[in-house]
Amino acid sequence: MSATDSGAGAAAADAVARVRWMTRRGYRYLQIDVHAVSDDEVMRAICHRMIALMSVEAPASVFTLVNATDTFLSASMVGFVRDASAAVEPYTRGAAVFGMSTVLRLTFNIVKIVTRYKTMAPFETEADALAWLDERALPLPPAAGSTGGARGAG
């Protein structure tokens, strides 16, 4: 095994720990932890894992919670995030990102515009991000003459 192979293997293992499902109040959220990521291979692996987990879900059904605290994005990392965001946008019902620096928030806004990602929102704190996701996860009250159902995308 080459040093490159072992580096990619370590990045993939790190991505498994950083991208995982969590349950909160009976709803499943995909937790994506890019806290303090500054390595291209780790970010690439995180993006690949996110795509793999989300692309098997129903359209407009996944809520994501992203911890971007102390994250630095190189130019190639911005490309990974942009491409991954575009790939998972059809599966996303709500994406909350918290802990961004001013520079990262600017990058976030550019990615959001370029990918036309309408369900992604920035937050200062994890508590604010979770409150926003929780609000979107709640089922709508049944419409008149309806027997109920899940809240639609939006």
Secondary structure, DSSP 8 states (H G I E B T S, - for coil): --HHHHHHHHHHHHHHHHEEEEEETTEEEEEEE-TT---HHHHHHHHHHHHHHHTTS-TT-EEEEEE-TT----HHHHHHHHHHHHHHGGGEEEEEEE---HHHHHHHHHHHHHHT-TTEEEESSHHHHHHHHHHHHS-----TT---------
